[in-house]
Amino acid sequence: MATLDKASPEVGDIISRDTLSKMNKNELVQFGRVSYSLSLNSEQTHKEELIDSIMSAARKFKGNIEMKAVRMNTPIDVPQGFVKVRVSPGDHNPNNRPVVVGLNFQMASIPVNMDVVMDGKWIPCLEDAVERKYYVKRGDNGREMLESNDQHKHPYSILVDNR
């Protein structure tokens, strides 16, 4: 499996055909899967088609230019205003698909089970993604009551916070 630090764009880079053309087909497939949740196959698709698919997703997911997947558990300089996070798999996402978030008419997709450096403004998207879980609780008088609590829809950890 290709790593994302060889030829993939850096935080803040503009996703362009020129940037993507420097990547080989396997790197494009991996980049498209991790960054945009695309189902790509290097053996069944030409390089230009892979680039077209990624460019189309990049126009839709404008916020991804502020995110970069990095190697897990390695020291990395996190710029001021950015955070390093890891979204964990959860009940709501059993297939570990990237988490899609929206903020101010921008969309982004955050890879699951990877360290990601991203602009700190995206953290409220994860904080606010809650789901109310209901359960039955037995009271002191033996009666059953319906209770609830809120849980994060996408559990995450902030590893470095430079906001």
Secondary structure, DSSP 8 states (H G I E B T S, - for coil): ---SSSSS--TT----HHHHHTS-HHHHHHHHHHHH-----TTTS-HHHHHHHHHHHHHH-GGGGGEEEE-TT------TTEEEEEE--BTTBTT---EEEEETTEEEEE-BSSEEEEEGGGHHHHHT-EEEEEEEEE-TTS-EEEEEEEEESS-EEEEEE--
